Amino acid sequence: MSNATLRAYCQTNRHTIEVSGNRWWTKVTLLHGSDPAWVSNHYVRTAAPKVPHLPSC
């Protein structure tokens, strides 16, 4: 999803999967509700490599 606003719940370091050198992934849903999904922090604004103040899963 391009330029979507998602609700973030937590993040984890998936040691075997990385996108452009970033191994952190965030668990998200759509704001109006959806099944949870994972997005690489490489695509999350303000993540470098982790999202500040977002707890670990």
Helices and strands as residue ranges (DSSP letters): E 6-13, E 24-30, E 37-40, G 41-43
